[in-house]
Amino acid sequence: MNPMVIHSEQGKADDGDRKTIPQGGGNGGVETIAVPDGQGGGKEYSNSNSNSGVNKTLDSGVAKEVNGKKNYTASGHNQYIPAMRARALLPRPEPPKPRVERSQSFSIAGSMPLIGKYIRERSTSFSAAVLNHLSSLQEDAAVAGDGGGDFPFRNDPSNLEITEFKIPGVKVIVKLKGEEERFEDQIKGRITLFTKSNCENCIAARKLFKEKGCPYVEINVDVLTRKAEELMERTGDAEVPKIFFNDRLIGGLETLKSWSESGELEEKMRELLGPKCPDEAPEASDYGINDEEDGEDELLEVVNHLRRSLQIQDRLIKMKMVKNCFAGTDMVEAIINYLDCGRRKGIATAKMMAQKHFIHHVFGENEFENGNHYYRFLEHEPFITGCFNFRTLTNDNEPKTASFIADRLSKLMFAILEMDGYVSDNRLHVDYLAISKSQEFRRYIKLTRDLQRINLKSLTPNESLSFFLNLYNAMVIHAVISIGHPEGVVDNKAFFLDFQYVIGGYPYSLSIIENGVLRDNRKSPYSLTRPFNERDQRLHLLVPMKLNPLIHFGLCKGTISSPKLRFFTAQNVEEELKTAAMEYFQNEGIEIDWEQRTVYLTRIIKWFSTDFGETDKDILLWVLNYLDGRNAKLLMDLLADEQYTLTIVYQDYDWSGNL
């Protein structure tokens, strides 16, 4: 038997191996369908300003010529409306006004009073026509009697005002002020929903309120952390969701579902939400309130003394001009004099400052050594001003633990993902403007400052994986809000290389996180060098991470062709990545043409082909693990049939924003 030959167009230039995959099985165009009258309301009305004064009865479905144009009369119910003479009480058409010639200096602002006057005149004429028509109909009804005639009325015996009248084919109901108010107008109170991030019951409660059209105030205790204490005080436990109608606790999801299924929900809302919301009811925190208390770093007093006393200047070191640096020996002497301690403690204090990323060696050669070495403060690093989580000054508070920050980041991002109006239900479209104005994003921006001096090495492998996946997707949101979507090669560089955070004392771009951290320091597409060289301190500060090809389906680059926006938990990150890959291949990541024996694959696999396998067959076998249904069977049959050539074509990548 001949060995199977797999032909790949991967080696060709990008423009040569692209093939547009038909979507939806058609030509991709938009087919317009003319819907006849009576099947969707597709009527066409024509308006004529002719003042001929001739009234004609129009036959249904008959075309007539008026002024050289064809007018088609409507079908359906219109054929049953009898021709009626115009009543004398209707306003007569006004004679045409003299035409005003406009000069070239015509001003819209100057014509506004005339436009306003015209609108007022027309609205007054229309109102008069309606009132006169009602009066004439009432007279006709009085003649016809209560039970006869073509115009039945229901009169209010107290004031004899018309509340309803009918014309064949038309029904108009006039609601008086004394009638029953709408349900929405009766609700003057407030629904308060306590939730937390990534909670299925909370998602179900949100969905039910949304389906019922009930507005509510949500308090996410993972975002507004101090509200968790208030929830405990009010209810005696921290379980969510908890629902309040005004200041009264009604229960959780089970109560809400029970009332909804039994039809009691509307009645309960009238009863409990009718009164105005009292001051005792739960209320969300003000925008931008700081929920976490930041403690001052124990070394801050010494650091501030060194900032004031050390001789910081530009120096020529190893034939390079180094800016804003100081000598390590001068630093030790200053510490000894300020703390009135011995040299050993002075050196230990300096090393601790380096470990907390207050200072760095100018060439990254060591953390701190007493001798002829030069250092600079973190705020003087050349990269610091280009980092989007730096604001004039560095964060000098006591660094929070990496696990705490990773957990907080995950909860904030899940809150953004689940909040109504920020992300579409399929998570393929993102409203970046709405996110930029949210409390969740404001708290995220504050959290990014805690990344400046974080100790990344304290994370477990799964914590590190989920942390950098979540941080990448969050940075993309921040980048789109700050600098916009990339629209070309130059914009791609600014987006993926120049948009940076300072994390653990060093700069990290989107490209560094993807290729240096998540891909275990592998070359990015079309690059000749690795992200980190052997002397890069970031290699020693990161948790060793084994390459997992599934990470490519967990990274959302903010484009149409990238995987959907999602975030991950440290406990289940592996399973969540598998789900991400399967969903991506189910939607658009692969398409198989059996007749042409061609597999259309996402271009992501071409860019990072070495992550998936050494040969084309290895790549297809890897993909097969995450297919199901028809595509899995087709690919298995193609791989098993070794008599024919199998072709791989990589799809075009759409860089348009996922708006």
Buried (B, 14 or more C-beta within 10 A) or exposed (E): EEEBEBEBBBEEEEEEBBBEEEEEEEEEEEEEEEEEBEEEEEBEEEEEEEEEEEEEEBEEEEEEEEEEEEBBBBBBEBEEBEEEEEEEEBEEEEEEEEEEEEEEEEEEEEEEEEEEEEEEEEEEBEEEBEEBBBEBBBEEBEEBEEEEBEBEBEBEEEEEEBBBBBBEEEEEEEEEEEEEEEEEEBBEBBBBBBBBBBBEBBBBBBEBBEEEEBEBBBBBBBBBBEBBEBBEEBBEEEEBBBBBBBBEBBBBBEBBBEBBEEEEBBEBBEEBBEEEBEEEBBBBBEEEEEBBEBEEBEBEEBBEBBBEBBEBEEBEBEEEEBEBBBBBEBBBBBBBEBBEEEEEEBBBBBBBBBBBBBBBBBEEEBBBBBEEBBBBBBBBBEEBEBBBBBEEEBBBBBBBEBBEBBBBBBBBBBBBBBBEEBBEEEBBBBBBEBBBEBBBBBBBBBBBBBBBBBBBEEBBEBBBBBBBBBBBBBBBBBBBBEBBBBEEEEBBEBBBEBBBBBBBBBBBBBBBBBBBBBBBBBBBEEEEEBBBEEEBBBBEBBBEBEBBBBBBBBBBBBBBBBBBBBBBBBEEBBEBBBBBBBBBBBEBBBBBBEEEBBBBBBBBBBBBBEBBBEEBBEBBBBBBEBBEEEBBEBBBEBBEEBEEEBBBBBBBBEBEBBE
